[in-house]
């Protein structure tokens, strides 16, 4: 072993001393070509603008906003009184018994509904039949936190004996992943990603890697959150992070616009079925898109404010492209994190310029959050679905409410109107509180 170390040069030595950049790129491309390919074969989405991926997508293309006055609680005493709520949701339509539903949190119910549709779409209408090669990895920011606060209030008012014996199964953040596995009989890999606003993207990228390394053939993955509540509005309100454009809610979320004044909270869930390519082909599955790669990192800068130099956001995009074996000039579309906050939108714009240079001005960039708000742990999953649909239909949805250009945000944000475009490779960004970043690279399946 010692002699091997002394006589065999490392890959780093070879690449730094003997290979030209073009040769190094060819070497990396060949290495990635040998990797297990991972594809998307099913989609489910419960969103503020539709309860199916198709309705969600058509409303995005139409520039339809799902943001309106808060109805889930009395918001009259708050400076922000608007949100992207999921309306008319009935989980019993998805095979969940009403009695069982009362023992689950809202985020879990969203996840179950999205997973049911995704599995049916992928050709598994009867679930996964005790499959030990099928796993679940969902992202969430708060899980059952809202229900925990509500239970604590009940405890203070009426004492411990009035609490539900199922409370622990409601409030834990891993419960959506558990219930999805339980309901649909996925007996393989199971975990939960809790990286705030990056959780959905993080989960999808990590699920693809789980398949690549051989630990699963099928993964149910995505994100879910249900955070529209008094405590969350109070917390973000004192941070002055949310829009107060209450009189015109559909125009409140305006990413990259000069007059943006904060994000709008959303909710819901999106679930994707990922499969090993050979597994999908063997059963004749339809294939929406391919997951080429992803990356995650940390700003290590501030718990809420983005790094003014956008170092973390820059690096996570570069690392994701490297992981995918994609060069910057191959990217056709970027689905932005695009929260509608002054610092985030400017920082993401800077990061895109850092990665793509002059070509940044030629790449369409749009924000799904302009229409549905920021659904926290579900946001990246919604945006992944939007990217998959972009690759399928060769159309890019707009960033609505973009009216006044900002000198700090000077890219092509696909303002207000959808457009046709040739898109072979799409990048999806998510930057979470705590400086936790994730980036996903998706491609048209070939």
C-alpha positions as a Markdown table, in Angstrom:
| # | Residue | x | y | z |
|---|---|---|---|---|
| 1 | Unk | 0.0 | 0.0 | 0.0 |
| 2 | Unk | 2.9 | 2.4 | 0.8 |
| 3 | Unk | 4.6 | 1.6 | -2.5 |
| 4 | Unk | 1.3 | 2.2 | -4.4 |
| 5 | Unk | 1.1 | 5.6 | -2.8 |
| 6 | Unk | 4.6 | 6.5 | -3.8 |
| 7 | Unk | 4.6 | 5.2 | -7.3 |
| 8 | Unk | 1.0 | 6.0 | -8.5 |
| 9 | Unk | 0.3 | 9.7 | -9.1 |
| 10 | Unk | -3.0 | 11.0 | -7.8 |
| 11 | Unk | -5.9 | 12.1 | -10.1 |
| 12 | Unk | -5.2 | 15.6 | -9.0 |
| 13 | Unk | -1.5 | 15.3 | -10.0 |
| 14 | Unk | -2.4 | 13.9 | -13.4 |
| 15 | Unk | -5.0 | 16.5 | -14.1 |
| 16 | Unk | -2.9 | 19.4 | -12.9 |
| 17 | Unk | 0.4 | 18.4 | -14.5 |
| 18 | Unk | -0.4 | 16.4 | -17.6 |
| 19 | Unk | -3.9 | 17.3 | -18.9 |
| 20 | Unk | -5.0 | 20.3 | -20.8 |
| 21 | Unk | -8.4 | 21.8 | -19.8 |
| 22 | Unk | -10.1 | 20.4 | -22.8 |
| 23 | Unk | -8.7 | 16.9 | -22.1 |
| 24 | Unk | -9.7 | 17.2 | -18.5 |
| 25 | Unk | -13.3 | 18.1 | -19.5 |
| 26 | Unk | -13.3 | 15.0 | -21.9 |
| 27 | Unk | -12.1 | 12.8 | -19.0 |
| 28 | Unk | -14.8 | 14.1 | -16.7 |
| 29 | Unk | -17.5 | 13.7 | -19.4 |
| 30 | Unk | -16.5 | 10.1 | -20.0 |
| 31 | Unk | -16.5 | 9.4 | -16.2 |
| 32 | Unk | -20.0 | 10.8 | -15.9 |
| 33 | Unk | -21.2 | 8.9 | -18.9 |
| 34 | Unk | -20.6 | 5.7 | -17.0 |
| 35 | Unk | -22.7 | 6.8 | -14.1 |
| 36 | Unk | -26.1 | 5.3 | -13.5 |
| 37 | Unk | -28.7 | 7.4 | -15.2 |
| 38 | Unk | -31.7 | 8.6 | -13.2 |
| 39 | Unk | -34.9 | 9.7 | -14.8 |
| 40 | Unk | -38.3 | 11.3 | -13.7 |
| 41 | Unk | -41.2 | 9.0 | -14.4 |
| 42 | Unk | -44.0 | 10.5 | -12.3 |
| 43 | Unk | -45.2 | 13.8 | -11.0 |
| 44 | Unk | -47.6 | 15.0 | -8.3 |
| 45 | Unk | -48.3 | 18.5 | -7.1 |
| 46 | Unk | -50.7 | 20.2 | -4.6 |
| 47 | Unk | -50.2 | 23.9 | -5.2 |
| 48 | Unk | -51.9 | 27.3 | -4.7 |
| 49 | Unk | -52.7 | 27.3 | -8.5 |
| 50 | Unk | -53.8 | 23.7 | -9.0 |
| 51 | Unk | -53.9 | 20.3 | -7.5 |
| 52 | Unk | -52.3 | 18.4 | -10.4 |
| 53 | Unk | -49.0 | 19.0 | -12.2 |
| 54 | Unk | -50.9 | 19.8 | -15.5 |
| 55 | Unk | -53.2 | 22.4 | -14.0 |
| 56 | Unk | -50.3 | 23.9 | -12.0 |
| 57 | Unk | -48.2 | 24.1 | -15.2 |
| 58 | Unk | -50.9 | 25.6 | -17.4 |
| 59 | Unk | -51.7 | 28.3 | -14.7 |
| 60 | Unk | -48.0 | 29.1 | -14.5 |
| 61 | Unk | -47.8 | 29.5 | -18.3 |
| 62 | Unk | -50.9 | 31.8 | -18.1 |
| 63 | Unk | -49.3 | 33.9 | -15.4 |
| 64 | Unk | -52.0 | 33.0 | -12.9 |
| 65 | Unk | -51.4 | 34.1 | -9.3 |
| 66 | Unk | -52.5 | 31.9 | -6.4 |
| 67 | Unk | -51.9 | 34.6 | -3.8 |
| 68 | Unk | -54.8 | 36.1 | -1.9 |
| 69 | Unk | -56.0 | 37.1 | 1.6 |
| 70 | Unk | -55.2 | 34.7 | 4.4 |
| 71 | Unk | -58.2 | 32.5 | 5.3 |
| 72 | Unk | -56.5 | 29.9 | 7.5 |
| 73 | Unk | -56.4 | 32.2 | 10.5 |
| 74 | Unk | -57.4 | 35.8 | 11.4 |
| 75 | Unk | -54.5 | 37.8 | 10.0 |
| 76 | Unk | -56.1 | 41.2 | 10.8 |
| 77 | Unk | -53.5 | 42.2 | 13.4 |
| 78 | Unk | -50.5 | 41.5 | 11.2 |
| 79 | Unk | -48.7 | 43.8 | 8.7 |
| 80 | Unk | -48.8 | 41.0 | 6.1 |
| 81 | Unk | -52.3 | 39.5 | 5.5 |
| 82 | Unk | -51.8 | 37.6 | 2.3 |
| 83 | Unk | -50.5 | 34.1 | 1.3 |
| 84 | Unk | -50.4 | 31.5 | -1.3 |
| 85 | Unk | -52.9 | 29.0 | 0.2 |
| 86 | Unk | -54.0 | 25.6 | -1.1 |
| 87 | Unk | -57.7 | 26.0 | -1.5 |
| 88 | Unk | -60.5 | 23.3 | -1.6 |
| 89 | Unk | -58.1 | 20.5 | -0.6 |
| 90 | Unk | -59.7 | 17.2 | 0.3 |
| 91 | Unk | -57.3 | 14.4 | 1.1 |
| 92 | Unk | -60.0 | 11.7 | 1.1 |
| 93 | Unk | -59.9 | 12.0 | -2.7 |
| 94 | Unk | -56.5 | 10.4 | -2.5 |
| 95 | Unk | -57.4 | 7.3 | -0.6 |
| 96 | Unk | -56.8 | 8.6 | 2.9 |
| 97 | Unk | -59.5 | 7.9 | 5.4 |
| 98 | Unk | -61.0 | 10.9 | 7.1 |
| 99 | Unk | -60.4 | 9.5 | 10.6 |
| 100 | Unk | -56.7 | 8.8 | 9.8 |
| 101 | Unk | -56.4 | 12.3 | 8.3 |
| 102 | Unk | -57.3 | 13.8 | 11.6 |
| 103 | Unk | -54.2 | 12.2 | 13.1 |
| 104 | Unk | -51.8 | 13.7 | 10.5 |
| 105 | Unk | -50.4 | 17.2 | 10.0 |
| 106 | Unk | -51.3 | 19.3 | 7.0 |
| 107 | Unk | -47.9 | 18.9 | 5.5 |
| 108 | Unk | -48.2 | 15.2 | 5.7 |
| 109 | Unk | -51.6 | 15.3 | 4.0 |
| 110 | Unk | -50.2 | 17.4 | 1.1 |
| 111 | Unk | -47.4 | 14.9 | 0.7 |
| 112 | Unk | -49.7 | 11.9 | 0.6 |
| 113 | Unk | -51.9 | 13.4 | -2.0 |
| 114 | Unk | -48.9 | 14.5 | -4.2 |
| 115 | Unk | -47.3 | 11.0 | -3.8 |
| 116 | Unk | -50.5 | 9.3 | -4.7 |
| 117 | Unk | -50.7 | 11.2 | -8.0 |
| 118 | Unk | -47.0 | 10.8 | -8.7 |
| 119 | Unk | -47.2 | 7.1 | -8.3 |
| 120 | Unk | -50.3 | 6.8 | -10.5 |
| 121 | Unk | -48.7 | 8.9 | -13.1 |
| 122 | Unk | -45.6 | 6.7 | -13.0 |
| 123 | Unk | -47.7 | 3.5 | -13.5 |
| 124 | Unk | -48.0 | 2.4 | -9.9 |
| 125 | Unk | -51.7 | 3.0 | -9.1 |
| 126 | Unk | -51.7 | 0.3 | -6.4 |
| 127 | Unk | -48.6 | 1.5 | -4.6 |
| 128 | Unk | -45.2 | -0.1 | -4.4 |
| 129 | Unk | -46.2 | -3.5 | -3.1 |
| 130 | Unk | -43.7 | -3.9 | -0.2 |
| 131 | Unk | -40.8 | -3.0 | -2.5 |
| 132 | Unk | -37.5 | -3.0 | -0.7 |
| 133 | Unk | -35.8 | -1.3 | -3.6 |
| 134 | Unk | -38.2 | 1.7 | -3.4 |
| 135 | Unk | -37.5 | 4.5 | -1.0 |
| 136 | Unk | -38.7 | 7.9 | 0.2 |
| 137 | Unk | -36.8 | 11.1 | 0.7 |
| 138 | Unk | -38.8 | 14.3 | 1.3 |
| 139 | Unk | -37.8 | 17.8 | 2.3 |
| 140 | Unk | -39.5 | 20.1 | 4.7 |
| 141 | Unk | -38.7 | 23.3 | 6.5 |
| 142 | Unk | -41.0 | 23.0 | 9.5 |
| 143 | Unk | -42.9 | 19.7 | 9.2 |
| 144 | Unk | -45.6 | 19.7 | 11.9 |
| 145 | Unk | -44.3 | 22.8 | 13.7 |
| 146 | Unk | -47.6 | 24.7 | 13.3 |
| 147 | Unk | -49.6 | 21.9 | 14.8 |
| 148 | Unk | -47.0 | 21.8 | 17.7 |
| 149 | Unk | -47.7 | 25.4 | 18.4 |
| 150 | Unk | -51.4 | 24.9 | 18.3 |
| 151 | Unk | -51.1 | 21.9 | 20.7 |
| 152 | Unk | -49.0 | 24.0 | 23.1 |
| 153 | Unk | -51.6 | 26.7 | 23.2 |
| 154 | Unk | -54.3 | 24.0 | 23.9 |
| 155 | Unk | -52.0 | 22.6 | 26.6 |
| 156 | Unk | -51.7 | 26.1 | 28.3 |
| 157 | Unk | -55.5 | 26.6 | 28.1 |
| 158 | Unk | -56.9 | 23.2 | 29.1 |
| 159 | Unk | -54.0 | 21.1 | 30.5 |
| 160 | Unk | -52.1 | 18.0 | 29.3 |
| 161 | Unk | -55.1 | 15.6 | 29.3 |
| 162 | Unk | -56.7 | 17.4 | 26.4 |
| 163 | Unk | -53.8 | 16.7 | 24.0 |
| 164 | Unk | -54.2 | 14.1 | 21.3 |
| 165 | Unk | -52.4 | 10.8 | 21.8 |
| 166 | Unk | -51.3 | 11.1 | 18.2 |
| 167 | Unk | -49.6 | 14.5 | 18.7 |
| 168 | Unk | -46.1 | 13.1 | 18.4 |
| 169 | Unk | -47.0 | 11.5 | 15.0 |
| 170 | Unk | -48.3 | 14.9 | 13.8 |
| 171 | Unk | -45.5 | 17.3 | 14.8 |
| 172 | Unk | -42.3 | 15.4 | 13.9 |
| 173 | Unk | -40.7 | 16.5 | 10.7 |
| 174 | Unk | -40.1 | 13.0 | 9.4 |
| 175 | Unk | -43.8 | 12.1 | 9.5 |
| 176 | Unk | -44.5 | 13.0 | 5.8 |
| 177 | Unk | -41.7 | 10.6 | 4.7 |
| 178 | Unk | -43.0 | 7.9 | 7.1 |
| 179 | Unk | -46.6 | 8.1 | 6.0 |
| 180 | Unk | -45.8 | 8.2 | 2.3 |
| 181 | Unk | -43.7 | 5.0 | 2.8 |
| 182 | Unk | -46.4 | 3.4 | 4.9 |
| 183 | Unk | -49.3 | 4.3 | 2.7 |
| 184 | Unk | -47.6 | 3.2 | -0.5 |
| 185 | Unk | -45.6 | 0.3 | 0.9 |
| 186 | Unk | -42.1 | 1.6 | 0.1 |
| 187 | Unk | -39.8 | -0.5 | 2.3 |
| 188 | Unk | -36.4 | 0.8 | 1.2 |
| 189 | Unk | -34.4 | 3.9 | 1.9 |
| 190 | Unk | -36.3 | 6.4 | 4.1 |
| 191 | Unk | -35.2 | 9.8 | 5.4 |
| 192 | Unk | -36.1 | 13.5 | 5.6 |
| 193 | Unk | -34.1 | 16.6 | 4.6 |
| 194 | Unk | -34.6 | 19.7 | 6.8 |
| 195 | Unk | -32.7 | 22.5 | 5.1 |
| 196 | Unk | -35.3 | 25.3 | 5.2 |
| 197 | Unk | -36.0 | 26.7 | 1.7 |
| 198 | Unk | -33.5 | 24.4 | 0.0 |
| 199 | Unk | -35.1 | 21.2 | 1.4 |
| 200 | Unk | -37.1 | 20.2 | -1.7 |
| 201 | Unk | -34.3 | 20.7 | -4.1 |
| 202 | Unk | -31.8 | 19.1 | -1.7 |
| 203 | Unk | -34.1 | 16.0 | -1.3 |
| 204 | Unk | -34.5 | 15.5 | -5.1 |
| 205 | Unk | -30.8 | 15.7 | -5.7 |
| 206 | Unk | -29.9 | 13.4 | -2.9 |
| 207 | Unk | -32.6 | 10.9 | -4.0 |
| 208 | Unk | -31.0 | 10.7 | -7.4 |
| 209 | Unk | -27.6 | 10.0 | -5.8 |
| 210 | Unk | -29.2 | 7.3 | -3.7 |
| 211 | Unk | -30.2 | 5.6 | -6.9 |
| 212 | Unk | -26.8 | 6.2 | -8.5 |
| 213 | Unk | -24.9 | 4.5 | -5.7 |
| 214 | Unk | -27.2 | 1.4 | -5.9 |
| 215 | Unk | -29.3 | 1.8 | -2.8 |
| 216 | Unk | -32.6 | 2.0 | -4.6 |
| 217 | Unk | -34.2 | 1.6 | -8.0 |
| 218 | Unk | -37.2 | 3.9 | -7.3 |
| 219 | Unk | -37.3 | 7.0 | -5.1 |
| 220 | Unk | -40.3 | 9.1 | -4.1 |
| 221 | Unk | -38.9 | 12.5 | -3.5 |
| 222 | Unk | -39.8 | 16.2 | -3.3 |
| 223 | Unk | -40.9 | 18.5 | -0.6 |
| 224 | Unk | -43.9 | 19.5 | 1.6 |
| 225 | Unk | -44.7 | 22.3 | 4.0 |
| 226 | Unk | -47.8 | 24.0 | 5.6 |
| 227 | Unk | -46.5 | 27.0 | 7.4 |
| 228 | Unk | -49.3 | 29.6 | 7.0 |
| 229 | Unk | -49.9 | 30.4 | 10.6 |
| 230 | Unk | -49.8 | 33.1 | 13.2 |
| 231 | Unk | -46.5 | 32.2 | 14.7 |
| 232 | Unk | -44.8 | 32.1 | 11.3 |
| 233 | Unk | -46.3 | 35.4 | 10.2 |
| 234 | Unk | -45.2 | 36.9 | 13.5 |
| 235 | Unk | -41.6 | 35.6 | 13.1 |
| 236 | Unk | -41.1 | 36.7 | 9.6 |
| 237 | Unk | -43.1 | 39.9 | 10.3 |
| 238 | Unk | -40.6 | 41.1 | 12.9 |
| 239 | Unk | -37.8 | 40.3 | 10.4 |
| 240 | Unk | -39.6 | 42.6 | 7.9 |
| 241 | Unk | -39.1 | 39.9 | 5.3 |
| 242 | Unk | -42.6 | 39.6 | 3.9 |
| 243 | Unk | -44.5 | 41.8 | 1.5 |
| 244 | Unk | -47.1 | 44.1 | 2.9 |
| 245 | Unk | -48.8 | 44.8 | -0.4 |
| 246 | Unk | -52.1 | 43.5 | 1.1 |
| 247 | Unk | -54.4 | 45.6 | -1.1 |
| 248 | Unk | -53.2 | 43.9 | -4.3 |
| 249 | Unk | -52.2 | 40.4 | -3.3 |
| 250 | Unk | -51.8 | 39.0 | -6.8 |
| 251 | Unk | -49.2 | 41.7 | -7.5 |
| 252 | Unk | -47.3 | 41.3 | -4.2 |
| 253 | Unk | -44.7 | 38.7 | -5.2 |
| 254 | Unk | -42.5 | 40.5 | -7.7 |
| 255 | Unk | -39.1 | 38.9 | -8.0 |
| 256 | Unk | -36.3 | 41.0 | -9.5 |
| 257 | Unk | -38.6 | 44.0 | -9.8 |
| 258 | Unk | -37.2 | 47.3 | -8.4 |
| 259 | Unk | -40.2 | 47.7 | -6.1 |
| 260 | Unk | -40.2 | 44.3 | -4.5 |
| 261 | Unk | -40.8 | 44.5 | -0.8 |
| 262 | Unk | -40.5 | 40.9 | 0.5 |
| 263 | Unk | -41.7 | 37.4 | -0.1 |
| 264 | Unk | -45.2 | 35.9 | 0.2 |
| 265 | Unk | -45.6 | 32.7 | 2.2 |
| 266 | Unk | -47.0 | 29.7 | 0.3 |
| 267 | Unk | -47.8 | 26.0 | 1.0 |
| 268 | Unk | -48.3 | 22.6 | -0.6 |
| 269 | Unk | -46.3 | 19.6 | -1.8 |
| 270 | Unk | -44.8 | 18.2 | -4.9 |
| 271 | Unk | -43.5 | 14.7 | -5.3 |
| 272 | Unk | -41.4 | 13.2 | -8.2 |
| 273 | Unk | -40.9 | 9.5 | -8.9 |
| 274 | Unk | -37.2 | 9.0 | -9.8 |
| 275 | Unk | -36.0 | 5.7 | -11.3 |
| 276 | Unk | -32.9 | 4.1 | -12.5 |
| 277 | Unk | -33.1 | 4.4 | -16.2 |
| 278 | Unk | -32.8 | 0.6 | -16.9 |
| 279 | Unk | -35.6 | 0.0 | -14.4 |
| 280 | Unk | -37.9 | 2.5 | -16.1 |
| 281 | Unk | -37.1 | 1.1 | -19.5 |
| 282 | Unk | -37.7 | -2.5 | -18.4 |
| 283 | Unk | -41.2 | -1.7 | -17.4 |
| 284 | Unk | -42.0 | 0.5 | -20.3 |
| 285 | Unk | -42.4 | 3.7 | -18.2 |
| 286 | Unk | -42.9 | 7.1 | -19.8 |
| 287 | Unk | -39.9 | 9.4 | -19.1 |
| 288 | Unk | -40.3 | 13.1 | -18.4 |
| 289 | Unk | -36.7 | 14.2 | -18.0 |
| 290 | Unk | -33.3 | 13.1 | -16.6 |
| 291 | Unk | -31.6 | 14.3 | -13.4 |
| 292 | Unk | -28.1 | 15.0 | -14.5 |
| 293 | Unk | -26.7 | 16.2 | -11.2 |
| 294 | Unk | -26.9 | 18.4 | -8.1 |
| 295 | Unk | -24.9 | 20.1 | -5.4 |
| 296 | Unk | -25.4 | 21.5 | -1.9 |
| 297 | Unk | -23.3 | 23.8 | 0.2 |
| 298 | Unk | -23.3 | 26.5 | 2.8 |
| 299 | Unk | -22.7 | 30.3 | 2.8 |
| 300 | Unk | -21.3 | 30.0 | 6.3 |
| 301 | Unk | -22.1 | 33.7 | 6.4 |
| 302 | Unk | -25.4 | 34.7 | 8.2 |
| 303 | Unk | -28.5 | 32.9 | 9.4 |
| 304 | Unk | -30.8 | 34.9 | 7.2 |
| 305 | Unk | -28.9 | 37.4 | 5.0 |
| 306 | Unk | -27.3 | 36.2 | 1.8 |
| 307 | Unk | -23.6 | 36.6 | 1.3 |
| 308 | Unk | -23.1 | 40.0 | -0.5 |
| 309 | Unk | -20.5 | 38.4 | -2.7 |
| 310 | Unk | -22.8 | 35.4 | -3.5 |
| 311 | Unk | -20.0 | 33.0 | -2.9 |
| 312 | Unk | -22.2 | 30.1 | -1.7 |
| 313 | Unk | -24.8 | 30.6 | -4.5 |
| 314 | Unk | -22.0 | 30.8 | -7.1 |
| 315 | Unk | -20.2 | 27.7 | -5.9 |
| 316 | Unk | -23.3 | 25.6 | -5.6 |
| 317 | Unk | -24.3 | 26.3 | -9.2 |
| 318 | Unk | -20.7 | 25.6 | -10.4 |
| 319 | Unk | -20.6 | 22.4 | -8.3 |
| 320 | Unk | -23.9 | 21.2 | -9.7 |
| 321 | Unk | -22.8 | 21.7 | -13.3 |
| 322 | Unk | -19.6 | 19.9 | -12.5 |
| 323 | Unk | -21.5 | 17.0 | -10.9 |
| 324 | Unk | -23.8 | 16.9 | -14.0 |
| 325 | Unk | -20.9 | 17.0 | -16.5 |
| 326 | Unk | -22.4 | 20.2 | -18.0 |
| 327 | Unk | -20.6 | 23.3 | -19.1 |
| 328 | Unk | -22.1 | 26.8 | -18.5 |
| 329 | Unk | -22.7 | 27.3 | -22.2 |
| 330 | Unk | -25.0 | 24.2 | -22.3 |
| 331 | Unk | -27.5 | 25.6 | -19.9 |
| 332 | Unk | -30.7 | 26.9 | -21.6 |
| 333 | Unk | -32.9 | 28.0 | -18.6 |
| 334 | Unk | -32.6 | 28.8 | -15.0 |
| 335 | Unk | -35.5 | 28.5 | -12.5 |
| 336 | Unk | -34.5 | 31.0 | -9.9 |
| 337 | Unk | -34.9 | 30.9 | -6.2 |
| 338 | Unk | -36.4 | 34.4 | -6.9 |
| 339 | Unk | -38.1 | 35.1 | -3.6 |
| 340 | Unk | -39.0 | 38.8 | -4.2 |
| 341 | Unk | -36.7 | 40.1 | -1.4 |
| 342 | Unk | -34.3 | 42.9 | -2.1 |
| 343 | Unk | -31.1 | 41.2 | -1.1 |
| 344 | Unk | -31.9 | 37.6 | -2.3 |
| 345 | Unk | -32.8 | 38.6 | -5.8 |
| 346 | Unk | -29.8 | 40.9 | -6.3 |
| 347 | Unk | -27.5 | 38.2 | -4.8 |
| 348 | Unk | -28.9 | 35.5 | -7.1 |
| 349 | Unk | -28.4 | 37.7 | -10.1 |
| 350 | Unk | -24.8 | 38.3 | -9.1 |
| 351 | Unk | -24.2 | 34.6 | -8.7 |
| 352 | Unk | -25.6 | 33.8 | -12.1 |
| 353 | Unk | -23.3 | 36.4 | -13.6 |
| 354 | Unk | -20.4 | 34.9 | -11.7 |
| 355 | Unk | -21.1 | 31.4 | -13.1 |
| 356 | Unk | -22.1 | 32.3 | -16.7 |
| 357 | Unk | -20.2 | 35.5 | -17.4 |
| 358 | Unk | -21.4 | 37.5 | -20.4 |
| 359 | Unk | -23.7 | 34.6 | -21.4 |
| 360 | Unk | -25.8 | 35.2 | -18.3 |
| 361 | Unk | -27.7 | 37.9 | -20.3 |
| 362 | Unk | -28.7 | 35.3 | -22.9 |
| 363 | Unk | -30.2 | 32.7 | -20.5 |
| 364 | Unk | -33.9 | 33.0 | -19.6 |
| 365 | Unk | -34.4 | 33.2 | -15.8 |
| 366 | Unk | -37.8 | 33.0 | -14.2 |
| 367 | Unk | -39.3 | 32.7 | -10.8 |
| 368 | Unk | -42.2 | 30.3 | -10.0 |
| 369 | Unk | -42.6 | 32.1 | -6.6 |
| 370 | Unk | -44.0 | 35.1 | -8.4 |
| 371 | Unk | -47.3 | 33.2 | -8.8 |
| 372 | Unk | -47.4 | 30.8 | -5.8 |
| 373 | Unk | -45.3 | 32.5 | -3.2 |
| 374 | Unk | -42.6 | 30.8 | -1.2 |
| 375 | Unk | -43.6 | 27.4 | 0.1 |
| 376 | Unk | -40.4 | 26.8 | 2.1 |
| 377 | Unk | -39.5 | 23.1 | 2.0 |
| 378 | Unk | -41.9 | 22.5 | -0.9 |
| 379 | Unk | -40.6 | 25.4 | -3.0 |
| 380 | Unk | -37.7 | 23.6 | -4.7 |
| 381 | Unk | -40.0 | 20.6 | -5.5 |
| 382 | Unk | -42.6 | 22.9 | -7.1 |
| 383 | Unk | -39.8 | 24.4 | -9.2 |
| 384 | Unk | -38.4 | 21.0 | -10.2 |
| 385 | Unk | -41.8 | 20.1 | -11.5 |
| 386 | Unk | -41.9 | 23.4 | -13.4 |
| 387 | Unk | -38.5 | 22.6 | -14.9 |
| 388 | Unk | -39.6 | 19.1 | -16.0 |
| 389 | Unk | -42.6 | 20.7 | -17.7 |
| 390 | Unk | -40.4 | 23.2 | -19.4 |
| 391 | Unk | -38.2 | 20.4 | -20.8 |
| 392 | Unk | -41.3 | 18.5 | -21.9 |
| 393 | Unk | -43.2 | 21.4 | -23.6 |
| 394 | Unk | -40.3 | 23.6 | -24.6 |
| 395 | Unk | -42.0 | 26.6 | -23.0 |
| 396 | Unk | -40.8 | 28.9 | -20.2 |
| 397 | Unk | -43.2 | 30.3 | -17.7 |
| 398 | Unk | -43.0 | 34.0 | -16.9 |
| 399 | Unk | -41.9 | 36.0 | -13.8 |
| 400 | Unk | -45.1 | 37.9 | -13.3 |
| 401 | Unk | -45.3 | 41.4 | -11.8 |
| 402 | Unk | -42.0 | 42.4 | -13.3 |
| 403 | Unk | -42.7 | 46.1 | -14.1 |
| 404 | Unk | -39.8 | 48.3 | -13.1 |
| 405 | Unk | -36.2 | 47.2 | -13.9 |
| 406 | Unk | -33.7 | 47.2 | -11.1 |
| 407 | Unk | -30.1 | 48.0 | -12.0 |
| 408 | Unk | -28.9 | 45.3 | -9.6 |
| 409 | Unk | -31.2 | 42.7 | -11.4 |
| 410 | Unk | -30.6 | 43.2 | -15.1 |
| 411 | Unk | -31.0 | 39.7 | -16.6 |
| 412 | Unk | -33.7 | 38.2 | -18.8 |
| 413 | Unk | -36.4 | 37.3 | -16.3 |
| 414 | Unk | -39.0 | 36.3 | -18.9 |
| 415 | Unk | -41.3 | 39.2 | -17.7 |
| 416 | Unk | -45.0 | 38.6 | -17.5 |
| 417 | Unk | -45.6 | 36.5 | -20.6 |
| 418 | Unk | -44.6 | 32.8 | -21.2 |
| 419 | Unk | -42.4 | 32.1 | -24.2 |
| 420 | Unk | -41.4 | 29.1 | -26.4 |
| 421 | Unk | -37.8 | 28.2 | -26.2 |
| 422 | Unk | -35.4 | 25.4 | -27.0 |
| 423 | Unk | -34.5 | 24.0 | -23.6 |
| 424 | Unk | -32.4 | 20.9 | -23.3 |
| 425 | Unk | -30.8 | 21.6 | -19.9 |
| 426 | Unk | -32.4 | 23.5 | -17.0 |
| 427 | Unk | -30.9 | 24.6 | -13.7 |
| 428 | Unk | -33.1 | 25.0 | -10.5 |
| 429 | Unk | -31.7 | 27.1 | -7.6 |
| 430 | Unk | -32.8 | 27.0 | -3.9 |
| 431 | Unk | -31.1 | 29.1 | -1.2 |
| 432 | Unk | -32.3 | 28.4 | 2.3 |
| 433 | Unk | -32.3 | 30.2 | 5.6 |
| 434 | Unk | -29.1 | 29.3 | 7.4 |
| 435 | Unk | -27.2 | 29.8 | 4.2 |
| 436 | Unk | -27.9 | 26.3 | 3.0 |
| 437 | Unk | -28.0 | 26.1 | -0.8 |
| 438 | Unk | -28.9 | 23.5 | -3.3 |
| 439 | Unk | -28.9 | 23.4 | -7.1 |
| 440 | Unk | -30.4 | 20.8 | -9.4 |
| 441 | Unk | -29.5 | 20.1 | -13.1 |
| 442 | Unk | -32.3 | 18.5 | -15.2 |
| 443 | Unk | -32.2 | 17.6 | -18.9 |
| 444 | Unk | -34.5 | 16.6 | -21.6 |
| 445 | Unk | -34.4 | 12.8 | -21.9 |
| 446 | Unk | -32.4 | 11.5 | -24.8 |
